[in-house]
Amino acid sequence: MSYRLYIFAFISSFLITLIFTPLAGVAALRFNAVDSPSGRKVHKNKIPLWGGLAVFAGIFGSILLLKFIYPSFGINAGGSGKLLEGIIAGAVFITVLGVVDDLRGMNPVTKLFGQVISILIVMQYGLRIEGLGVPFASYVSLPIFLIIFITVMWMVFFVNSINLIDGVDGLATGIMAITGFVFFIITLYQTVQQGDPAVAGRFELVAGISVVVCGSCLGFLKFNFPPAKIFLGDSGSLLLGYMAGVITVVGIMKTAATVTLAVPLIIFGVPLWDALYSLIRRLLQKKSFMEADKDHLHHRLLYRPGWTARKVSLRFYLITLLLGLAALVITVIK
């Protein structure tokens, strides 16, 4: 795919989100989908949710435009040429799930069940971790029950890691913008280096999705950077977590060597570590993993004297960028 098309995809996703974000905010206020101040909130006024609708419009509006200009985009990525359709179908489901949760609230178990359904939808179109690279051995294919279990668990962890990190203005959005850009650079490099057309097709799909995620998040960040005028809401954080999982799984499908698996874990190190830390902490405290609290890494920093939402977000942006550079170096030298 021409570099000009990637540039077009980035600019179109940025502009679409930039235009749709104020409209999403108006809709959220109209239907009272707002985040009100409370004991665990850091804002003092009602903030509209449903920012995820603008992010969704930016990502998939741009992808549809890209598909119109370049019809073969996503065709060679696996899943009998239908993988992109499955990604969109799963994204629609999880975004609607988030919209309902923002509007009415949802039982955590029900929300988790909805996440699994969205993952199973895209799996039907070929999104699967089908094997692993074993040290001192070749690629080992997995039986179907392990394929389903590992893929679902991988995706669920990514979805909820982004959902959990979305606790400070602009934090999740900025992290996803950076990781999207890093994945774009890495997969663009891998596409050029790859001789297998099927693998190159997957990398091309990842590069395209990554660049529109980056553009859309940057467009939304104008309104979401501290002090935020609109929040992602669950409609946005679940969608971005889903897209993070999609990008990583498509990138490692049938090439899941130890180094290949390590790259997405390094790039998403900040939200993944926060989610893992939260899981371990709650297990030790015998608390529900679904129960909201203020003990996440970003909350701990935010409540220190002299720290602000802007400082916390910028520090985590820097850490994410450094981790991305480390992953890029590993990719080049492996």
C-alpha positions as CSV (number, residue, x, y, z in Angstrom):
1,M,0.0,0.0,0.0
2,S,1.3,3.5,-0.9
3,Y,2.7,5.7,1.9
4,R,0.3,8.4,0.6
5,L,-2.6,6.2,1.6
6,Y,-1.3,5.8,5.1
7,I,-1.0,9.6,5.3
8,F,-4.5,10.0,4.0
9,A,-5.8,7.4,6.5
10,F,-4.1,9.3,9.4
11,I,-5.4,12.8,8.3
12,S,-9.0,11.5,7.6
13,S,-9.3,9.7,11.0
14,F,-7.9,12.8,12.7
15,L,-10.4,15.2,11.0
16,I,-13.4,13.0,11.3
17,T,-12.9,12.6,15.0
18,L,-12.2,16.3,15.4
19,I,-15.5,17.1,13.7
20,F,-17.6,14.4,15.5
21,T,-16.4,14.9,19.0
22,P,-18.4,18.1,19.8
23,L,-21.4,16.3,18.2
24,A,-20.9,13.3,20.5
25,G,-20.7,15.7,23.5
26,V,-24.0,17.3,22.6
27,A,-25.6,13.9,22.2
28,A,-24.3,12.8,25.6
29,L,-25.7,15.9,27.3
30,R,-29.0,15.5,25.5
31,F,-29.4,11.9,26.8
32,N,-27.8,12.6,30.1
33,A,-24.9,10.3,29.4
34,V,-22.6,12.2,31.8
35,D,-19.9,11.5,34.4
36,S,-21.0,13.2,37.6
37,P,-18.5,14.2,40.4
38,S,-18.2,11.6,43.2
39,G,-15.8,10.4,45.8
40,R,-13.5,8.6,43.4
41,K,-13.7,11.2,40.6
42,V,-11.1,13.9,40.1
43,H,-13.4,16.3,38.2
44,K,-15.8,18.7,39.9
45,N,-18.4,19.2,37.1
46,K,-20.5,17.0,35.0
47,I,-18.6,15.8,31.9
48,P,-20.2,14.3,28.8
49,L,-19.4,10.8,28.0
50,W,-19.8,9.0,24.6
51,G,-16.5,10.3,23.3
52,G,-16.1,6.8,22.0
53,L,-18.7,7.5,19.4
54,A,-16.4,10.1,17.8
55,V,-13.4,7.8,18.1
56,F,-15.4,5.0,16.4
57,A,-16.4,7.4,13.6
58,G,-12.8,8.5,13.1
59,I,-11.4,5.0,13.0
60,F,-14.0,3.2,10.9
61,G,-14.9,6.2,8.8
62,S,-11.3,6.4,7.7
63,I,-11.0,2.7,7.2
64,L,-14.1,2.7,4.9
65,L,-12.6,5.6,2.9
66,L,-9.3,3.7,2.7
67,K,-11.2,0.6,1.6
68,F,-13.0,2.6,-1.1
69,I,-9.7,4.0,-2.5
70,Y,-7.7,0.8,-2.1
71,P,-10.2,-2.1,-2.4
72,S,-7.6,-4.8,-1.7
73,F,-6.9,-3.4,1.8
74,G,-7.4,-6.3,4.3
75,I,-8.1,-8.9,1.7
76,N,-4.8,-10.8,2.2
77,A,-4.8,-10.6,6.0
78,G,-6.5,-14.0,6.5
79,G,-10.0,-15.1,7.4
80,S,-10.8,-15.7,3.8
81,G,-10.5,-12.0,3.1
82,K,-13.3,-11.3,5.7
83,L,-11.1,-10.4,8.7
84,L,-11.6,-6.7,8.4
85,E,-15.4,-7.2,8.3
86,G,-15.2,-9.2,11.5
87,I,-13.1,-6.5,13.2
88,I,-15.7,-3.9,12.3
89,A,-18.6,-6.2,13.5
90,G,-16.9,-6.8,16.9
91,A,-16.1,-3.1,17.2
92,V,-19.7,-2.2,16.6
93,F,-20.9,-4.6,19.3
94,I,-18.4,-3.5,22.0
95,T,-19.0,0.2,21.3
96,V,-22.8,-0.3,21.7
97,L,-22.1,-2.2,24.9
98,G,-20.1,0.8,26.1
99,V,-22.8,3.3,25.0
100,V,-25.4,1.4,27.1
101,D,-23.1,1.2,30.1
102,D,-22.4,5.0,29.9
103,L,-26.1,5.7,29.7
104,R,-27.6,3.3,32.2
105,G,-24.8,1.5,34.0
106,M,-24.2,-2.2,33.6
107,N,-23.4,-5.1,35.9
108,P,-19.7,-5.8,35.7
109,V,-20.3,-9.5,35.0
110,T,-22.8,-8.5,32.2
111,K,-20.2,-6.1,30.7
112,L,-17.5,-8.8,30.8
113,F,-19.9,-11.2,29.1
114,G,-20.5,-8.6,26.4
115,Q,-16.8,-8.2,25.9
116,V,-16.4,-12.0,25.3
117,I,-19.2,-11.9,22.8
118,S,-17.5,-9.1,20.8
119,I,-14.3,-11.2,20.8
120,L,-16.1,-14.4,19.7
121,I,-17.6,-12.4,16.9
122,V,-14.3,-11.4,15.4
123,M,-12.8,-14.8,16.1
124,Q,-15.4,-16.3,13.7
125,Y,-13.8,-14.2,11.0
126,G,-10.3,-15.6,11.7
127,L,-8.8,-13.5,14.5
128,R,-7.0,-16.2,16.5
129,I,-3.8,-17.0,18.3
130,E,-3.3,-20.4,16.7
131,G,0.1,-21.3,18.0
132,L,3.2,-20.3,20.0
133,G,6.9,-20.2,19.4
134,V,8.6,-22.6,21.8
135,P,12.3,-22.0,22.7
136,F,14.6,-24.6,21.0
137,A,11.6,-25.7,18.9
138,S,9.6,-24.6,15.9
139,Y,6.2,-23.0,15.8
140,V,3.7,-25.2,17.7
141,S,0.0,-25.2,16.7
142,L,-2.5,-25.3,19.5
143,P,-5.7,-27.4,19.8
144,I,-8.9,-25.5,19.2
145,F,-9.9,-25.2,22.9
146,L,-6.6,-23.6,23.7
147,I,-6.9,-21.3,20.7
148,I,-10.2,-20.1,21.9
149,F,-9.1,-19.8,25.5
150,I,-5.8,-18.0,24.9
151,T,-7.3,-15.6,22.3
152,V,-10.2,-14.7,24.5
153,M,-8.1,-14.2,27.6
154,W,-5.5,-12.1,25.6
155,M,-8.2,-9.9,24.2
156,V,-10.1,-9.5,27.5
157,F,-6.9,-8.5,29.3
158,F,-6.2,-5.8,26.7
159,V,-9.7,-4.5,26.7
160,N,-9.8,-4.1,30.4
161,S,-6.3,-2.8,30.7
162,I,-7.2,0.3,28.6
163,N,-10.6,0.5,30.4
164,L,-8.8,0.6,33.8
165,I,-6.1,3.1,32.7
166,D,-8.8,5.6,31.6
167,G,-8.9,7.3,35.0
168,V,-7.1,10.6,34.3
169,D,-8.0,13.1,31.6
170,G,-6.3,12.2,28.3
171,L,-4.3,9.3,29.7
172,A,-5.9,6.3,27.8
173,T,-6.3,8.4,24.6
174,G,-2.7,9.6,24.6
175,I,-1.3,6.2,25.3
176,M,-3.3,4.7,22.5
177,A,-2.2,7.5,20.1
178,I,1.5,6.7,20.9
179,T,1.1,2.9,20.8
180,G,-0.8,3.2,17.5
181,F,2.0,5.2,16.0
182,V,4.7,2.8,17.3
183,F,2.8,-0.2,15.9
184,F,2.4,1.6,12.6
185,I,6.2,2.1,12.3
186,I,7.0,-1.5,13.4
187,T,4.5,-3.2,11.1
188,L,5.5,-0.9,8.2
189,Y,9.1,-2.1,8.7
190,Q,7.9,-5.7,8.9
191,T,5.8,-5.4,5.7
192,V,8.9,-4.2,3.8
193,Q,11.0,-7.0,5.2
194,Q,8.4,-9.8,4.7
195,G,8.6,-12.1,1.7
196,D,5.4,-14.1,2.5
197,P,2.4,-12.3,0.8
198,A,0.0,-13.6,3.5
199,V,2.1,-12.3,6.4
200,A,2.8,-9.1,4.6
201,G,-1.0,-8.7,4.1
202,R,-1.6,-9.0,7.8
203,F,1.1,-6.5,8.6
204,E,-0.4,-4.1,6.0
205,L,-3.8,-4.4,7.8
206,V,-2.2,-3.8,11.2
207,A,-0.3,-0.8,9.9
208,G,-3.6,0.7,8.4
209,I,-5.6,0.1,11.6
210,S,-2.8,1.4,13.8
211,V,-2.4,4.7,11.9
212,V,-6.2,5.4,12.0
213,V,-6.3,4.6,15.7
214,C,-3.4,7.1,16.2
215,G,-5.1,9.8,14.1
216,S,-8.5,9.3,15.8
217,C,-7.0,9.4,19.3
218,L,-5.0,12.6,18.5
219,G,-8.2,14.2,17.1
220,F,-10.1,13.3,20.3
221,L,-7.2,14.4,22.5
222,K,-7.8,18.0,21.6
223,F,-11.0,17.8,23.7
224,N,-9.8,15.1,26.2
225,F,-6.4,16.5,27.3
226,P,-6.5,18.0,30.8
227,P,-8.8,19.7,31.6
228,A,-11.1,17.4,29.6
229,K,-14.2,18.7,28.0
230,I,-15.5,15.2,27.1
231,F,-14.6,11.7,28.3
232,L,-14.1,8.5,26.3
233,G,-16.6,6.8,28.5
234,D,-16.8,3.0,28.3
235,S,-17.9,3.4,24.7
236,G,-14.4,4.7,24.0
237,S,-12.2,2.8,26.5
238,L,-13.7,-0.6,25.6
239,L,-13.4,0.2,21.9
240,L,-9.8,1.3,22.2
241,G,-9.0,-1.8,24.3
242,Y,-10.6,-4.0,21.7
243,M,-8.6,-2.3,19.0
244,A,-5.4,-2.8,21.0
245,G,-6.2,-6.5,21.3
246,V,-7.0,-6.7,17.5
247,I,-3.8,-5.0,16.5
248,T,-1.7,-7.3,18.7
249,V,-3.4,-10.5,17.7
250,V,-3.4,-9.8,14.0
251,G,0.3,-8.9,14.3
252,I,1.3,-12.2,15.9
253,M,-1.1,-14.6,14.1
254,K,0.9,-17.7,13.0
255,T,4.1,-15.9,13.8
256,A,3.9,-16.0,17.6
257,A,7.6,-16.4,18.4
258,T,8.9,-15.5,21.8
259,V,10.2,-12.1,20.6
260,T,7.1,-11.4,18.5
261,L,4.9,-12.0,21.6
262,A,7.1,-9.7,23.7
263,V,6.8,-6.7,21.4
264,P,3.1,-5.9,22.1
265,L,3.6,-6.6,25.8
266,I,6.4,-4.1,25.9
267,I,4.6,-1.4,23.9
268,F,1.5,-1.7,26.1
269,G,3.6,-2.0,29.2
270,V,1.9,0.9,31.1
271,P,-1.8,-0.3,30.9
272,L,-0.9,-4.0,31.1
273,W,1.3,-3.5,34.2
274,D,-1.4,-1.4,35.8
275,A,-4.1,-4.1,35.1
276,L,-1.8,-6.8,36.4
277,Y,-0.9,-4.8,39.5
278,S,-4.6,-4.2,40.1
279,L,-5.4,-7.8,39.8
280,I,-2.7,-9.0,42.2
281,R,-3.5,-6.2,44.7
282,R,-7.2,-7.1,44.7
283,L,-6.5,-10.8,45.0
284,L,-4.3,-10.2,48.1
285,Q,-6.9,-7.8,49.5
286,K,-9.7,-10.3,48.7
287,K,-11.6,-7.6,46.7
288,S,-13.5,-8.1,43.5
289,F,-11.5,-7.3,40.4
290,M,-14.6,-5.6,39.0
291,E,-14.9,-3.2,41.9
292,A,-13.8,0.4,41.2
293,D,-11.2,2.0,43.4
294,K,-8.6,4.8,43.5
295,D,-5.5,2.6,44.0
296,H,-4.4,2.5,40.3
297,L,-0.9,3.8,39.5
298,H,-2.2,7.0,38.0
299,H,-4.4,7.7,41.0
300,R,-1.5,7.2,43.4
301,L,0.5,9.8,41.5
302,L,-2.5,12.2,41.1
303,Y,-3.1,12.4,44.8
304,R,0.5,13.3,45.6
305,P,1.2,16.9,46.5
306,G,2.1,19.0,43.4
307,W,0.9,16.4,40.9
308,T,-1.9,17.3,38.4
309,A,-3.8,15.3,35.7
310,R,-1.6,17.0,33.1
311,K,1.6,16.0,34.8
312,V,0.5,12.4,35.3
313,S,-0.6,12.0,31.7
314,L,2.6,13.5,30.3
315,R,4.8,11.2,32.5
316,F,2.9,8.1,31.3
317,Y,3.1,9.3,27.7
318,L,6.9,9.6,28.1
319,I,7.2,6.1,29.6
320,T,5.0,4.6,26.8
321,L,7.1,6.3,24.1
322,L,10.3,4.9,25.7
323,L,8.8,1.4,25.8
324,G,7.8,1.8,22.2
325,L,11.3,2.8,21.2
326,A,12.6,-0.3,23.0
327,A,10.1,-2.5,21.1
328,L,11.2,-0.9,17.9
329,V,14.9,-1.7,18.6
330,I,14.0,-5.3,19.5
331,T,12.0,-5.7,16.2
332,V,14.9,-4.3,14.1
333,I,17.7,-6.4,15.7
334,K,15.8,-9.7,16.2
